[in-house]
Amino acid sequence: MQKILDYFQQITQIPHCSFDTSKLKDFLVSFSKQRGYEVLVDSADNILIKKGTSKLIFQAHYDMVCVGEAPKIETYIKDGWMMAKDSTLGADNGMAIAMMMALIDEQKECEFLFTNDEEVGLIGASSLEFELEAKQMLNLDSEDEAEVYIGCAGGVDIEASKSYDSFLQSKEFYEITISGLKGGHSGVDIDKNIPNAIKLFAKFLKDKDIQIASIKAGERINSIPVNLQAIVFCKSELKSQKYIDVKKIDGDFEVVKGGEIIKILDNFKDGVISFNDELNIPNESINLALVTLEDGELKIQTSARAMDDKGLENIQKDYEKYFKEFSLDVKCEGKYPAWKPQINSFSKEVEKAMIKVFDKSKFKAIHAGLECAIISKKYPNLEITSIGPNIKSPHSTSEKVELVSVFKTYEVIQEILKDMKF
Ligand SMILES: [Zn+2]
């Protein structure tokens, strides 16, 4: 088990931020060749490592989100958890790489698939072309022990835009600032009733006679918006309230009529569209993520998710129609498929192994994207399941991984291999 931590430590010292992964690729290639494995690298720098007659594919991505000091990573251990000083740790998905290296070192006759640039839009997985031998694949990119993942959401970004005629206006302007909201991931946190800065803004100005000079709202397409700044013209007095700071300002600004824009944002049905009680996650959702209004140009960006492809198509159609009713131009981008939740014979095997080690197990699906979705579309006959050790706050400088959980997850892997009778 110490071997896994040593390998992980080694990985942290090899830079592998997304879009800059070649050093870790070279390392993994030579590590595996030295141990007598056949190594293939494709044009997207995905790596397939294999030996003998493989009955099982292990899969992880080998890029990481670099935040703070990363790729300079200094690890430390506190209360049984490993963290990094002022940077992401890269346990997502480096701990899986370390476990796979240990299996390679143990000469396991399996296929080991390392995908590139997952964190920046599932890029590697999207161009996978390797021929795979085994009919079952274990993805190691989940982040909760004693859980067996059997499905994930697909998604699409829906963007709408429109030009409004502007005219010069003076006096009676207000600067509106919304801040201090909790924020969260647009998929896994969308059912947690986290206030959305854009919806608060629309509700605040609803039924008021206003003109708008500018709006700038939201941080990124996959998070629930925390901040908003806007300059509006209003003859009646606007007052600050919780989360909303209002300040009177002087000046002349180009403005557009505000009524329609506020109506578009206020009537927009944001959040969970339907819920899956069986899996206890949203089935379909949409996040009103970003809005800008500048020089009369309105741009709205949303991200929709669904646990099956049909559902995703329906949301896309409904919201395209919604925006078109207001004569907005709509375009859809970055669509990726869902991995429809399904218990297969392999996930049952994994559940058995999980119960042996943890005395418990739970089938789960996640309302966010995983590479499993793309891989299952490319290899429809492959049975896929995903597991992983406890990792908290990935993609942030508070990322941490529980070491006992890593060891136990490795035990689960050994149990799965035992049961497959090599
Ligand atoms: Zn990951």
Residues whose N, C-alpha, C, O or C-beta is under 5 A from the ligand:
A	BS01	ZN	D92 N93 D141
